[in-house]
Amino acid sequence: MRGVVSGLKGQLADAQAVADAKHDACDADIRELAGGMTQAHADMAKFEGLSAFDAATLESRKAELADKIR
């Protein structure tokens, strides 16, 4: 009977170790995904700002051109 109990405890410990390893891997994946999303959001905000700057520059250049044409 002791051998059966020891075997079951060993299987439980092995299963717990596998579950812990999978949990750690999942945690690492989630952290990597969150980091990527944060970077993508920062890039999006940066490019929105650059787009607004480009639009303002384009309007300024159009106004300059219109003044030169007049």
SENU-227712 format. One line per 2 residues: their letters; for each residue x, y, z of N, C-alpha, C. Coordinates in nm, 4 decimals. Layout:
REM SENU-227712
A	X/Y/Z/X/Y/Z/X/Y/Z ~ ...
This chain:
REM SENU-227712
MR	0.0817/-0.1196/0.0000/0.0000/0.0000/0.0000/0.0867/0.1270/0.0000 ~ 0.1978/0.1229/0.0736/0.2858/0.2392/0.0787/0.3447/0.2695/-0.0591
GV	0.3732/0.1661/-0.1344/0.4271/0.1859/-0.2682/0.3280/0.2553/-0.3593 ~ 0.1996/0.2197/-0.3447/0.0954/0.2828/-0.4253/0.0824/0.4297/-0.3876
VS	0.0821/0.4575/-0.2589/0.0695/0.5955/-0.2116/0.1905/0.6777/-0.2571 ~ 0.3085/0.6197/-0.2436/0.4293/0.6907/-0.2879/0.4248/0.7170/-0.4383
GL	0.3779/0.6174/-0.5135/0.3663/0.6347/-0.6583/0.2690/0.7436/-0.6949 ~ 0.1553/0.7471/-0.6255/0.0557/0.8518/-0.6523/0.1079/0.9895/-0.6136
KG	0.1796/0.9968/-0.5009/0.2376/1.1254/-0.4606/0.3412/1.1716/-0.5629 ~ 0.4175/1.0770/-0.6159/0.5151/1.1106/-0.7192/0.4483/1.1606/-0.8457
QL	0.3401/1.0945/-0.8848/0.2654/1.1380/-1.0043/0.2050/1.2761/-0.9823 ~ 0.1532/1.2998/-0.8618/0.0959/1.4303/-0.8302/0.2033/1.5390/-0.8352
AD	0.3196/1.5093/-0.7797/0.4292/1.6067/-0.7814/0.4738/1.6343/-0.9254 ~ 0.4817/1.5289/-1.0070/0.5187/1.5472/-1.1476/0.4153/1.6307/-1.2214
AQ	0.2887/1.6017/-1.1985/0.1813/1.6772/-1.2644/0.1839/1.8237/-1.2207 ~ 0.2107/1.8458/-1.0918/0.2179/1.9837/-1.0421/0.3351/2.0574/-1.1048
AV	0.4478/1.9899/-1.1218/0.5651/2.0514/-1.1838/0.5361/2.0888/-1.3291 ~ 0.4682/2.0002/-1.4010/0.4317/2.0294/-1.5404/0.3356/2.1476/-1.5461
AD	0.2372/2.1476/-1.4551/0.1402/2.2581/-1.4527/0.2097/2.3900/-1.4205 ~ 0.3032/2.3876/-1.3262/0.3767/2.5101/-1.2920/0.4599/2.5597/-1.4099
AK	0.5228/2.4678/-1.4820/0.6026/2.5076/-1.5988/0.5145/2.5689/-1.7064 ~ 0.3986/2.5100/-1.7293/0.3059/2.5651/-1.8288/0.2538/2.7010/-1.7840
HD	0.2272/2.7146/-1.6550/0.1800/2.8423/-1.6023/0.2861/2.9500/-1.6220 ~ 0.4114/2.9168/-1.5940/0.5204/3.0130/-1.6118/0.5366/3.0509/-1.7587
AC	0.5250/2.9527/-1.8479/0.5360/2.9813/-1.9912/0.4216/3.0709/-2.0375 ~ 0.3029/3.0438/-1.9883/0.1864/3.1257/-2.0241/0.2045/3.2683/-1.9720
DA	0.2543/3.2809/-1.8501/0.2786/3.4126/-1.7920/0.3794/3.4907/-1.8759 ~ 0.4845/3.4224/-1.9197/0.5849/3.4890/-2.0032/0.5240/3.5334/-2.1362
DI	0.4383/3.4493/-2.1948/0.3728/3.4860/-2.3210/0.2827/3.6072/-2.3029 ~ 0.2089/3.6092/-2.1924/0.1183/3.7225/-2.1675/0.1976/3.8510/-2.1480
RE	0.3087/3.8421/-2.0749/0.3916/3.9615/-2.0543/0.4505/4.0107/-2.1865 ~ 0.4934/3.9179/-2.2711/0.5477/3.9562/-2.4015/0.4398/4.0204/-2.4885
LA	0.3207/3.9644/-2.4853/0.2093/4.0204/-2.5619/0.1733/4.1593/-2.5114 ~ 0.1677/4.1748/-2.3805/0.1353/4.3060/-2.3229/0.2419/4.4090/-2.3604
GG	0.3672/4.3679/-2.3577/0.4749/4.4591/-2.3979/0.4630/4.4991/-2.5435 ~ 0.4297/4.4026/-2.6284/0.4114/4.4328/-2.7704/0.2944/4.5258/-2.7946
MT	0.1869/4.5049/-2.7209/0.0700/4.5919/-2.7361/0.1015/4.7335/-2.6886 ~ 0.1759/4.7443/-2.5790/0.2142/4.8764/-2.5286/0.2999/4.9491/-2.6311
QA	0.3949/4.8773/-2.6896/0.4812/4.9388/-2.7910/0.4012/4.9786/-2.9145 ~ 0.3082/4.8942/-2.9551/0.2245/4.9260/-3.0715/0.1400/5.0493/-3.0448
HA	0.0884/5.0615/-2.9246/0.0079/5.1796/-2.8900/0.0957/5.3058/-2.8919 ~ 0.2163/5.2946/-2.8387/0.3076/5.4095/-2.8397/0.3430/5.4479/-2.9831
DM	0.3679/5.3480/-3.0683/0.3987/5.3759/-3.2084/0.2806/5.4418/-3.2779 ~ 0.1604/5.3933/-3.2470/0.0406/5.4499/-3.3080/0.0266/5.5980/-3.2702
AK	0.0470/5.6282/-3.1426/0.0367/5.7677/-3.0984/0.1431/5.8534/-3.1654 ~ 0.2636/5.7985/-3.1777/0.3723/5.8729/-3.2426/0.3378/5.9032/-3.3879
FE	0.2886/5.8029/-3.4585/0.2576/5.8240/-3.6005/0.1352/5.9120/-3.6204 ~ 0.0429/5.9118/-3.5252/-0.0698/6.0056/-3.5336/-0.0181/6.1487/-3.5218
GL	0.0764/6.1693/-3.4307/0.1364/6.3024/-3.4149/0.2125/6.3439/-3.5393 ~ 0.2889/6.2515/-3.5945/0.3622/6.2826/-3.7171/0.2671/6.3119/-3.8326
SA	0.1570/6.2412/-3.8381/0.0580/6.2644/-3.9429/-0.0027/6.4038/-3.9307 ~ -0.0346/6.4435/-3.8078/-0.0891/6.5780/-3.7868/0.0136/6.6839/-3.8259
FD	0.1392/6.6611/-3.7911/0.2444/6.7554/-3.8279/0.2587/6.7639/-3.9796 ~ 0.2553/6.6485/-4.0470/0.2651/6.6473/-4.1930/0.1472/6.7194/-4.2575
AA	0.0279/6.7009/-4.2015/-0.0899/6.7682/-4.2564/-0.0770/6.9202/-4.2408 ~ -0.0288/6.9626/-4.1252/-0.0113/7.1063/-4.1025/0.0962/7.1624/-4.1959
TL	0.2032/7.0877/-4.2146/0.3095/7.1312/-4.3055/0.2579/7.1409/-4.4486 ~ 0.1785/7.0423/-4.4908/0.1215/7.0436/-4.6251/0.0322/7.1657/-4.6452
ES	-0.0502/7.1953/-4.5475/-0.1378/7.3126/-4.5593/-0.0551/7.4407/-4.5670 ~ 0.0513/7.4471/-4.4882/0.1390/7.5644/-4.4908/0.2039/7.5790/-4.6280
RK	0.2497/7.4689/-4.6837/0.3138/7.4729/-4.8158/0.2141/7.5112/-4.9242 ~ 0.0918/7.4625/-4.9123/-0.0118/7.4999/-5.0098/-0.0401/7.6488/-5.0026
AE	-0.0427/7.7012/-4.8801/-0.0663/7.8455/-4.8643/0.0499/7.9257/-4.9243 ~ 0.1711/7.8784/-4.9020/0.2882/7.9463/-4.9610/0.2817/7.9461/-5.1120
LA	0.2450/7.8304/-5.1685/0.2333/7.8182/-5.3134/0.1250/7.9112/-5.3676 ~ 0.0125/7.9158/-5.2987/-0.0959/8.0047/-5.3416/-0.0525/8.1516/-5.3389
DK	0.0256/8.1879/-5.2350/0.0758/8.3252/-5.2276/0.1724/8.3544/-5.3435 ~ 0.2578/8.2593/-5.3763/0.3527/8.2779/-5.4864/0.2816/8.2878/-5.6196
IR	0.1766/8.2117/-5.6356/0.1021/8.2154/-5.7609/0.0330/8.3501/-5.7777 ~ -0.0174/8.4063/-5.6690/-0.0821/8.5370/-5.6746/0.0203/8.6414/-5.7045
